[in-house]
C-alpha cells in the first residue's frame, strides 16, 4: 500500500453525537473509526437533523478532540458562511477534502464554491450517499432537479473525485454527471461487531417484527403496513416502528393505515438513540423493512449484527440473503412479502435459531473483511 495521507478535512451537515440523519452520520463515523492512522478534521453544525437545539456540553466554533484520530468543529448556524468555509479550507494544507453529501446548501454548495475559488478541486472527494437513487430524487423532486441542472450548467462538480459505495452508485453518478471521470469505489463499513445477545423464544404462531427507519415514504412504511394487512396473519403478532418522524402528515397516514391491519399490534415508537439499538433488536424475531432503496442500510447491518434475520426489499446492497439463510430480499410485491410473513409466523425455535446464527455470521464476515478497509484507504491515496 502506498503512503497514507495524514490529514483529511470533512464537511458534513451532521455528525456525532447527532443520529437523526441516520446513514450518512453512521457511514462517516464508521469510516473514521476504521482508519485509525489517518487524521480527520470534521466540520459540521452544532445541531442534529430536524432540530434547532444545540448539542449540550459542546462549545461551538472551536476545534474539539472527538477521538484519537478525529477533531470536530461544530459551527453554530449563523457562523456558516462562505468566508468561514474558505478559512477552514485554508487553515492547513489538507491532503484531501471530503464532502459527505450531494445537495447540502451549506456543507456541499458553499464548500464547492470556495474549493473552486481556492483551486482545490483536484483534492476534493464527494460522497453522494444514495442521493442519486430514484427513490431519493423523487422526494422534493422539483428542487433537486433544478439544483442538478444549475450546478451542471456552472460546472460546480467538474474536476472533483467521487466516492461510490456500490457498483450501482457508480452507474448513478455516470448517469447524472457525464463529466465525472474519477469515480472511486469503496463499500460502506458496517458497525463493529458487538457481543451476540440472546434472542427471544420463537414459537409457531408468535411473531415480533421491528423496523428501524425514518418515518418517511422512501423507507417503505406504507408498503410494510400493506403487506401485513394482505398477509391476514392469525396469531400473536407485533410490529413496532422506530425512527425519526420527518413528516407528521405521513405519520398520520401510516397510523390510519395501521388501524386497517387486523390481527397485528402495530406501534410507532419514535426515535431511538444508536447506543440503545442492539438491546432493542434483541427483543425481536425479525427486522422488517420493504424499503424503496438504500445506499447501504446501516439498520439492516445492525440487525444482522444482532443475530436478527431480515425481511427487506431487493432495493439494497444486501442481496442473496435467502441462500445464506440470513433472511429475505424480496421484490416490492405483496405476494412475495405475504408468503414470507406467513412462513415466519409459523417458524419454530430450532429453525429460527439456525437463521439467527446465519445472520450473525454474515455480519461478522463482512465486518472482518480487510478488502473493504483497504478500499477506504485507497480513497485518500
HELIX and SHEET records of a PDB file:
HELIX    1   1 UNK A   23  UNK A   34  1                                  12    
HELIX    2   2 UNK A   77  UNK A   79  5                                   3    
HELIX    3   3 UNK A   82  UNK A   90  1                                   9    
HELIX    4   4 UNK A  105  UNK A  109  3                                   5    
HELIX    5   5 UNK A  110  UNK A  117  1                                   8    
HELIX    6   6 UNK A  121  UNK A  123  5                                   3    
HELIX    7   7 UNK A  134  UNK A  137  1                                   4    
HELIX    8   8 UNK A  141  UNK A  153  1                                  13    
HELIX    9   9 UNK A  167  UNK A  176  1                                  10    
HELIX   10  10 UNK A  217  UNK A  219  5                                   3    
HELIX   11  11 UNK A  221  UNK A  231  1                                  11    
HELIX   12  12 UNK A  248  UNK A  258  1                                  11    
HELIX   13  13 UNK A  274  UNK A  276  5                                   3    
HELIX   14  14 UNK A  277  UNK A  281  1                                   5    
HELIX   15  15 UNK A  298  UNK A  305  1                                   8    
HELIX   16  16 UNK A  334  UNK A  346  1                                  13    
HELIX   17  17 UNK A  349  UNK A  367  1                                  19    
HELIX   18  18 UNK A  370  UNK A  379  1                                  10    
SHEET    1   A 8 UNK A  63  UNK A  67  0                                        
SHEET    2   A 8 UNK A  70  UNK A  75 -1                                        
SHEET    3   A 8 UNK A  39  UNK A  45  1                                        
SHEET    4   A 8 UNK A   7  UNK A  11  1                                        
SHEET    5   A 8 UNK A  96  UNK A  99  1                                        
SHEET    6   A 8 UNK A 124  UNK A 127  1                                        
SHEET    7   A 8 UNK A 161  UNK A 164  1                                        
SHEET    8   A 8 UNK A 182  UNK A 185  1                                        
SHEET    1   B 6 UNK A 264  UNK A 270  0                                        
SHEET    2   B 6 UNK A 236  UNK A 242  1                                        
SHEET    3   B 6 UNK A 206  UNK A 212  1                                        
SHEET    4   B 6 UNK A 286  UNK A 289  1                                        
SHEET    5   B 6 UNK A 309  UNK A 313  1                                        
SHEET    6   B 6 UNK A 327  UNK A 330  1                                        
END                                                                             
